Amino acid sequence: MRVFVTGASGWIGSAVVDELLATGHEVTGLARSDASAAALEAKGALVRRGDLDDLDGIRLGAEAAEAVIHLANKHDWADQVATNAAERGAVQTIGDALAGSGRPFLLASGVAGLTPGRPATESDASPAHGPDAPRGGTENLALEFVERGVHSVSLRFSPTVHGAGDHGFVSIIASVAREKGVSAYPGDGTNRWAAVHRTDAARMVGLGLEKAPAGSRLHAVAEEGVTSRAIAEAIGRAYDLPVTSIDPAEAQNHFGWLGTFFSLDLAATSTATRELLGWTPTGPTLLEDIDAGAYGGR
């Protein structure tokens, strides 16, 4: 299958490209830099130059493909309005390009914030609707395209998609610990984050492309929830730092913009995804990765 992938050189996207190529698909990746283009070409992928603001290029990429996997996001935490607007524009453009074709359209979403107080499941609809919602409400926007003849599938990733080289949330928490000289967690540390290894997440995406029915919500979740205290303790072991609780009201002062997020309970299950796709995560756990040096340390 000819697959157009946005975010093809990113943390998750590069692993997805590897998975798609290994299973016989032809991949065209959206690349905004010479380095990204060279990395994709070295793998044997084709390249379309552009970014999320190049809606004409995204449309042409989608029209030329037999399937689209949208993984790109600006992730500008200082300007969420612009980030959400770019995400909404890209998803609208892809959906319009694929309308009436029955072709697969898989897009990145997340389990975070779906069901405060309990683990999220695939049957839980996203509460984010409209352009002003988180991520521009794009999960619901994409799923609405099912009625317009698009084979839309939501890829809900865990808050941490971990592995050696990860520069995401856990990496930031580890950096704060090194800077402050203490590995901290909010409150009693019982709030949880769902987690999945990067290679398992990529394999789930590949299986989702091949097997998931239109309108599916898939959960890239290997661990239902790792407590913030366990994460802090593993970082403390890695850097030989003391581990301590901090008042949740002080979390933003301690961790910066990530403080509020690190205080949330973001647990999720993937029972339905595993049964639907025959997907069984096999990668290291988050704590195993931290202990093995994926985020630096001893």
Protein Blocks (a to p, Z undefined) as FASTA:
>chain_A
ZZddehklmmklmmmmmmmmmnopacddddfbfklmmmmmmnopacdeddfklmmlmmmm
mmmpcbdcdfbdfkiaklmmlmmmmmmmmmmmmmmmmgonlpacdddddfehklghiacd
fklccfbgcjkbghhlmmmmmmmmmmnopacddddddfbdcdehiabfklmmmmmmmmno
pacdehjlpaccddddfklmmmmmmmmmmmmcghiacdddfbfbacfklmmmmmmmmnop
acddddfklmmmmnommlmmmmpccdddfklmmmmnopacfbdcfklmmmnopngpZZ
